[in-house]
Amino acid sequence: MHNPKKKKKELSLKQKIGIKIRYGMVLQVIKNRIGRMGIEILPYYLYREKVSVVAEMPKIKGNVSDYQFEFLGQADMKTISESNSGFNEEEYLGFLADGGICLGMKLGNQIAAFMWINIKERGFKETIIPLKSDEAYLWNMYTMESFRGMNIAPYLRCKSYEVLKGMGRGKLYSISEYFNSPAVKFKHKLNAKRLRLGLYIKLFNKYHWDLTLRFYS
């Protein structure tokens, strides 16, 4: 049985950057630094994930019966905000208040991984598109550091397909930044279909454009 050490305190900025570099996200780090100058140039993929492509659940390291799957609530937001997932506790609480769904995978009282589901809208930055009653947008998938390398993220993703299928939502969308190689590989592992290559540009936190570079058949 996997028994990771509990995280005692929030990671420092240096540690967070180190983790990104360790998992092949060097360009992502550079992009974030440029963003502090008020310039954002972000190519990204829009994906369609299909429930029907999952023939069987992915295998994880360890005994899957030791894990629990549940919707995370307000009490869990502090814990996930202390990860390197990109949002603080107040922002996560806001996502819940706005109708967001946070699905988590736990080992005992430890959160192993989590992801967010939006059934109202999808989009990238300022581009927002309302969702239909049979659609959902999947985002902010994150595996806690102590549980990396166990294939937990694909397993949780496939569990989300089951949940959404039960809600009558079979058209699932997600977005990955072009230079985020771990996220792109993750979508490939899920057999997600690329729909669009977009380019988001923002200058001096004032002007912004969302361009289409390519549609995929």
Residue, then its C-alpha position, 0 to 999 in steps of 0.5 A: m500500500h502506497n504511504p506517501k509523506k504528508k505535505k507539511k507546508e506550502l512549497s516555496l517559489k523556488q521549489k515550484i519552479g524546480i518541479k516544473i523544470r523536473y517534469g519537462m515544463v521549461l518553456q512553461v516557466i519561461k512563458n510565466r516569466i515573460g507574462r510578468m512583463g505584461i506580455e502573453i503569447l500562448p498557443y494551445y490545443l482545444y480537445r474533445e474527450k470521448v467517453s466511448v474511447v475508454a475500453e477499460m480503466p487504466k492500471i495504477k501502481g498499488n491497490v485501487s481499492d484503497y482509494q476513494f473517489e468523491f466530490l471535494g468541498q470547501a474543507d478541501m480547498k485549502t489543501i489543494s491550494e497548497s499544491n503547485s496547481g496555480f490557484n489560491e484557496e480563495e480562487y478555488l472557493g470561488f470556483l465552487a461558489d460559481g457551480g464548479i465541480c471538483l472531483g478528487m481521488k483520496l488515499g485515506n484522508q490524503i488527496a492524491a489527485f483532483m480535477w475540475i469540471n465546468i458544466k456552464e461554460r468553457g474557454f481560454k482566458e477571456t474567450i468564454i463559450p456557453l455549454k449545452s446540456d450534454e457538454a462539460y469542460l474538464w480542466n485543472m487536472y493535478t496529481m499531488e507530488s507524493f503520488r506522481g508516477m503512479n498513473i493516477a491522473p488517467y484513472l481519475r480522468c476516466k472516473s470523471y467520464e463515468v460521472l459525467k455520463g451519468m449526468g447525461r454529458g457525453k461531449l467533453y472538452s479540454i484545453s492544454e497549452y502547446f508547450n505544456s508537454p506533460a499535459v499534451k502527452f496526457k491527452h494523447k494517452l487518453n486518445a483525446k481528439r484535437l479540434r483546434l490550435g489556437l493562439y492567445i495574445k495579450l499585451f500590457n494586460k489591456y489588449h488581447w486576441d484569440l486567433t485560430l491557427r488550425f482546425y483539425s478534421 
